[in-house]
């Protein structure tokens, strides 16, 4: 370990935040507009755009409650407003109580009890501004890189992803692990065909068995739906970008994890308990995968994209890396770093990995990512049951 540091915010529970945000969380789709109006009027407020809360299976409601509570307890959050309609299935009181177990304050607003949207918004804005004022004394201070949890995402992939951006992300991952950070590789459905690479790098036989079970369970679940998953992967955009099979896509995807051992296998949204590289069981869907990574405590997500994907997240900076020179020229305003210099021979994989590492440390210390500047705050949660 080099002893590298970031400048971030230490929380009362010993976690470290890289942003000071007020999370505004609707507990159902019917209260999402009121929540949006509150967030729009308060500097530093972040709308977590959840639209479920009713008409879902018990399992999906429980999962949503758990993940939304983890958003409210996230190290980047200094306070939370839960905005409830008052008659939804998801128990907003339970959600607020779970959030209150964390390091920051929480308030519950119920539209039906307060007398409508306008009154709810007015009270919410006032409470959020009070939370902002109460946090004005917070200052960044030196913190070890080991205090970071970072997600490794990819989306809109093409041939340059496997050739340049993903290998560079792997070099970045290795640097983070060497500093004692927690790093998470997700996207189970996009790793079908690369499970042998993962199991060979498992820290133990038990971890190898868990990895193999997770990938096989994903494949069996997809087959049980009756949908032709293999006919949908790679996606049409992947194919146009030069990827021919899901196995080829998987072998490029797994490169994001670098060369260090997998030390833990995580359920969707589960926080890692150990430093090092973990694998999280998430969908390949970019929004749902990033939502799970941030729920698990990732203060930053790094995201490779060959064809160009501008998405972000409400409470965690998303750093975009492309290995495609044409995408950098065409969509450079949505990208943070150009990794196509690997293909042109100007830089090595290790050099670009070091640049990603240095950029992430700057973002952790306050520099805004492009997705933040553009206001991207996409949110989508895994659902495994019907909506009725």
ZAMARGU-4260 file (C-alpha; in steps of 0.2 Angstrom, whole numbers, plus 5000, padded with zeros to 4 digits):
<rodrens>
0) 5000/5000/5000 | 5006/5017/4995 | 4997/5027/5009 | 4988/5037/4995 | 4974/5048/5002
5) 4958/5057/4996 | 4950/5072/5005 | 4932/5066/5010 | 4920/5067/5024 | 4921/5056/5040
10) 4904/5050/5046 | 4899/5046/5064 | 4898/5028/5060 | 4916/5028/5054 | 4911/5027/5035
15) 4918/5040/5023 | 4907/5050/5011 | 4913/5059/4995 | 4898/5070/4993 | 4886/5078/5005
20) 4869/5075/4998 | 4851/5075/5005 | 4842/5060/4998 | 4823/5062/4994 | 4815/5045/4992
25) 4797/5042/4987 | 4790/5026/4995 | 4779/5024/4979 | 4776/5030/4962 | 4761/5040/4967
30) 4773/5051/4978 | 4787/5053/4966 | 4781/5070/4959 | 4780/5078/4976 | 4798/5071/4980
35) 4804/5078/4963 | 4797/5095/4967 | 4806/5095/4984 | 4823/5090/4977 | 4822/5103/4963
40) 4821/5117/4976 | 4835/5112/4988 | 4853/5113/4983 | 4862/5097/4986 | 4846/5087/4986
45) 4846/5071/4976 | 4830/5062/4970 | 4830/5043/4971 | 4817/5040/4958 | 4808/5025/4964
50) 4792/5021/4956 | 4786/5005/4964 | 4778/5003/4981 | 4762/4995/4976 | 4756/4980/4965
55) 4772/4970/4968 | 4776/4954/4975 | 4781/4953/4994 | 4798/4948/4989 | 4801/4963/4978
60) 4793/4975/4991 | 4805/4968/5004 | 4820/4970/4992 | 4815/4988/4988 | 4813/4992/5007
65) 4830/4985/5010 | 4839/4994/4996 | 4830/5011/4998 | 4835/5010/5017 | 4853/5007/5011
70) 4852/5023/5000 | 4846/5033/5015 | 4861/5026/5025 | 4874/5029/5011 | 4890/5037/5016
75) 4887/5051/5003 | 4870/5056/5011 | 4869/5068/5026 | 4850/5067/5028 | 4835/5059/5020
80) 4817/5064/5017 | 4805/5049/5014 | 4790/5055/5004 | 4774/5044/5006 | 4757/5044/4999
85) 4750/5036/5014 | 4741/5020/5007 | 4755/5011/4997 | 4760/4993/5001 | 4778/4997/5005
90) 4778/5002/5023 | 4785/5020/5023 | 4786/5021/5042 | 4797/5005/5042 | 4808/5012/5028
95) 4811/5028/5038 | 4815/5019/5054 | 4828/5008/5045 | 4836/5024/5037 | 4836/5031/5055
100) 4848/5017/5061 | 4861/5025/5050 | 4873/5041/5053 | 4861/5054/5047 | 4844/5061/5051
105) 4828/5056/5042 | 4810/5064/5041 | 4794/5056/5034 | 4781/5066/5025 | 4764/5058/5021
110) 4754/5067/5007 | 4737/5061/5013 | 4741/5066/5031 | 4748/5083/5027 | 4734/5088/5015
115) 4741/5087/4998 | 4755/5090/4986 | 4758/5108/4989 | 4759/5107/5008 | 4770/5092/5007
120) 4782/5100/4996 | 4783/5116/5007 | 4786/5106/5022 | 4799/5095/5013 | 4808/5110/5006
125) 4809/5117/5024 | 4816/5101/5032 | 4828/5098/5018 | 4835/5116/5020 | 4837/5113/5038
130) 4847/5097/5035 | 4858/5107/5023 | 4861/5120/5036 | 4865/5108/5050 | 4879/5100/5038
135) 4887/5117/5034 | 4901/5114/5046 | 4907/5098/5038 | 4924/5099/5030 | 4934/5087/5019
140) 4949/5079/5028 | 4962/5067/5023 | 4956/5049/5022 | 4964/5033/5016 | 4960/5026/4998
145) 4955/5010/5008 | 4939/5019/5014 | 4932/5018/4997 | 4920/5005/4989 | 4920/5006/4970
150) 4909/4998/4957 | 4915/4992/4940 | 4901/4994/4927 | 4901/4993/4908 | 4887/4997/4896
155) 4885/5000/4878 | 4900/4989/4875 | 4909/4986/4858 | 4925/4978/4853 | 4935/4992/4860
160) 4928/4988/4877 | 4937/4971/4878 | 4952/4978/4869 | 4956/4994/4879 | 4943/5001/4892
165) 4940/4985/4901 | 4958/4980/4903 | 4962/4997/4909 | 4948/4996/4921 | 4956/4980/4927
170) 4973/4989/4930 | 4963/5002/4940 | 4954/4989/4950 | 4971/4981/4954 | 4978/4998/4960
175) 4962/5000/4971 | 4964/4983/4979 | 4982/4986/4982 | 4977/5001/4993 | 4965/4991/5003
180) 4949/4997/4995 | 4933/4987/4991 | 4930/4984/4973 | 4914/4976/4966 | 4912/4967/4949
185) 4893/4965/4944 | 4882/4959/4930 | 4880/4940/4931 | 4870/4938/4915 | 4884/4946/4905
190) 4898/4935/4912 | 4890/4918/4906 | 4904/4910/4897 | 4918/4918/4908 | 4914/4908/4924
195) 4930/4898/4922 | 4940/4913/4922 | 4932/4919/4938 | 4933/4902/4947 | 4951/4901/4943
200) 4954/4917/4952 | 4943/4913/4968 | 4952/4915/4984 | 4946/4898/4990 | 4936/4883/4985
205) 4921/4889/4994 | 4921/4906/4984 | 4924/4896/4968 | 4908/4886/4972 | 4898/4901/4976
210) 4903/4910/4959 | 4899/4895/4949 | 4882/4892/4958 | 4878/4911/4955 | 4881/4910/4937
215) 4872/4894/4934 | 4857/4900/4944 | 4856/4915/4933 | 4857/4904/4917 | 4843/4893/4924
220) 4832/4907/4929 | 4834/4915/4912 | 4829/4899/4903 | 4814/4896/4915 | 4807/4913/4908
225) 4804/4905/4891 | 4814/4919/4883 | 4828/4916/4872 | 4842/4925/4881 | 4856/4919/4870
230) 4846/4926/4856 | 4846/4943/4864 | 4864/4944/4870 | 4875/4952/4864 | 4863/4966/4862
235) 4860/4974/4844 | 4871/4988/4849 | 4885/4976/4855 | 4884/4967/4838 | 4885/4983/4828
240) 4900/4987/4839 | 4909/4971/4834 | 4904/4958/4848 | 4899/4942/4841 | 4893/4931/4855
245) 4889/4932/4874 | 4904/4922/4878 | 4915/4935/4869 | 4906/4949/4878 | 4909/4940/4895
250) 4927/4937/4892 | 4929/4956/4889 | 4918/4960/4903 | 4928/4950/4916 | 4943/4960/4912
255) 4936/4974/4922 | 4941/4965/4938 | 4959/4965/4935 | 4970/4950/4941 | 4967/4950/4960
260) 4957/4935/4968 | 4938/4936/4971 | 4936/4937/4990 | 4917/4937/4992 | 4901/4934/4982
265) 4887/4946/4986 | 4869/4946/4983 | 4861/4961/4974 | 4864/4976/4984 | 4874/4967/4998
270) 4888/4978/5006 | 4905/4969/5005 | 4912/4964/5022 | 4930/4962/5016 | 4943/4973/5007
275) 4948/4967/4990 | 4938/4961/4974 | 4920/4955/4976 | 4907/4949/4964 | 4889/4955/4965
280) 4874/4945/4957 | 4866/4959/4947 | 4857/4960/4931 | 4866/4965/4915 | 4854/4980/4914
285) 4865/4995/4917 | 4853/5005/4928 | 4848/4991/4939 | 4866/4985/4941 | 4872/5002/4946
290) 4858/5004/4958 | 4863/4988/4967 | 4881/4994/4967 | 4877/5010/4975 | 4865/5002/4988
295) 4880/4991/4993 | 4889/5007/4998 | 4899/5011/4983 | 4904/5030/4984 | 4909/5030/4966
300) 4905/5019/4951 | 4917/5018/4936 | 4909/5014/4920 | 4916/5008/4903 | 4906/5011/4887
305) 4912/5008/4869 | 4897/5015/4860 | 4893/5028/4873 | 4881/5028/4888 | 4879/5044/4898
310) 4869/5038/4913 | 4873/5042/4931 | 4866/5040/4948 | 4858/5051/4961 | 4870/5049/4976
315) 4886/5042/4969 | 4897/5050/4955 | 4898/5039/4940 | 4915/5040/4930 | 4914/5036/4911
320) 4928/5028/4902 | 4928/5024/4883 | 4940/5014/4873 | 4933/5020/4856 | 4941/5035/4848
325) 4925/5039/4838 | 4914/5039/4854 | 4927/5051/4862 | 4926/5062/4847 | 4907/5061/4845
330) 4901/5060/4864 | 4916/5067/4873 | 4904/5079/4882 | 4897/5063/4891 | 4914/5055/4894
335) 4927/5057/4908 | 4942/5048/4901 | 4949/5042/4884 | 4956/5025/4884 | 4957/5023/4865
340) 4976/5028/4867 | 4979/5010/4871 | 4973/5005/4853 | 4982/5019/4845 | 4998/5013/4854
345) 5001/5029/4863 | 4999/5022/4880 | 4999/5005/4889 | 4985/4997/4898 | 4994/5000/4915
350) 4996/5019/4910 | 4978/5021/4907 | 4973/5011/4922 | 4984/5023/4932 | 4975/5038/4924
355) 4958/5031/4929 | 4965/5028/4947 | 4971/5046/4948 | 4954/5053/4941 | 4944/5043/4953
360) 4954/5049/4968 | 4951/5067/4962 | 4932/5064/4960 | 4932/5056/4978 | 4940/5072/4984
365) 4927/5083/4976 | 4930/5085/4957 | 4913/5082/4948 | 4911/5068/4935 | 4903/5073/4919
370) 4887/5063/4923 | 4886/5074/4939 | 4888/5090/4929 | 4875/5084/4916 | 4863/5080/4930
375) 4861/5062/4926 | 4853/5053/4941 | 4845/5037/4934 | 4838/5024/4945 | 4830/5007/4942
380) 4828/4992/4954 | 4829/4974/4951 | 4812/4966/4950 | 4809/4947/4949 | 4791/4945/4951
385) 4775/4952/4942 | 4768/4969/4944 | 4749/4967/4947
</rodrens>
